[in-house]
Amino acid sequence: MRFICRNFGLSDLPRRGLSPHEAPLAVPLLDIEAELSLWEDGRAVWSEDAFPMAERP
């Protein structure tokens, strides 16, 4: 089984009224999202477009 992460982004920043250049460093580092997919035998078994890779508690 392979785990693949791609298309990293910070889609929550606009909802918070912030841009990447304005946000305090802790905010972008804790709100990272990416497309996460699980592959087995060369085919996708599961995929999530905006999976939280790092998130605030």
C-alpha positions as CSV (number, residue, x, y, z in Angstrom):
1,M,0.0,0.0,0.0
2,R,1.3,3.5,-0.9
3,F,0.3,6.8,0.7
4,I,0.6,9.7,-1.7
5,C,0.3,13.4,-0.6
6,R,0.2,16.2,-3.2
7,N,-1.3,19.6,-3.9
8,F,-0.5,21.0,-0.5
9,G,-2.3,24.2,0.4
10,L,-3.6,26.6,3.0
11,S,-7.3,26.8,2.0
12,D,-8.5,27.9,5.5
13,L,-6.5,31.1,5.5
14,P,-9.1,33.1,3.5
15,R,-11.9,31.9,5.8
16,R,-9.8,33.4,8.7
17,G,-9.4,36.7,6.7
18,L,-5.7,36.1,6.2
19,S,-3.3,35.8,3.4
20,P,-0.1,33.6,3.6
21,H,2.0,36.8,3.8
22,E,-0.1,38.3,6.7
23,A,-0.6,35.2,8.8
24,P,1.6,34.6,11.9
25,L,4.0,31.7,11.2
26,A,2.1,29.3,13.5
27,V,-1.1,29.6,11.5
28,P,0.1,28.4,8.1
29,L,2.2,25.7,9.7
30,L,-0.8,24.3,11.6
31,D,-3.4,24.5,8.8
32,I,-1.7,22.6,6.0
33,E,-4.0,20.5,3.8
34,A,-3.2,18.2,0.9
35,E,-4.7,15.7,-1.4
36,L,-4.1,12.3,0.3
37,S,-4.7,9.0,-1.5
38,L,-4.1,5.4,-0.7
39,W,-3.0,3.1,-3.5
40,E,-2.9,-0.7,-3.7
41,D,-1.8,-2.8,-6.7
42,G,-1.6,0.3,-8.9
43,R,-5.1,1.7,-8.2
44,A,-6.5,4.3,-5.9
45,V,-8.4,2.7,-3.0
46,W,-9.2,6.0,-1.2
47,S,-8.7,9.7,-1.7
48,E,-9.5,12.9,0.1
49,D,-9.0,16.4,-1.5
50,A,-8.5,18.5,1.6
51,F,-7.1,16.2,4.2
52,P,-5.6,18.0,7.2
53,M,-1.8,17.3,7.2
54,A,-1.2,19.5,10.2
55,E,-4.0,21.0,12.3
56,R,-4.5,22.9,15.5
57,P,-5.8,20.9,18.4
